[in-house]
């Protein structure tokens, strides 16, 4: 199976930088794993969107888009569960 390329949006990069280092490492480890399995166990497709998914990492959520035809995953947002969906 082909590996997906991971792109991080400017918004997600900025949100990730604001987190403490331990959380950054946990999140980046999971995001890197998306290149092998773009829809891992526990990922959910968000209602109302065509191709946006989320994964949970403790109290944090990563929202991302999967483009199967181009083998690209775009990380859109990273944040605490209470505010990431806004």
C-alpha angles and dihedrals in degrees: 000000000000121000119243120232115234122221122184119209119230089247093054092046091053092047091049093051091057092061124087117265097254092055091045091055093047092049096044091049091056093043091052089053089060089074089071098036114019093185105039125179107286097029115125132201110234116239116245095027129094102221110357120124136179135212125197122227108177107295092344131088131204116204115200143166125226121212103190095180092058097030092236131138116199116200105214106176140005120190153117114302094246095061111019096090095057 
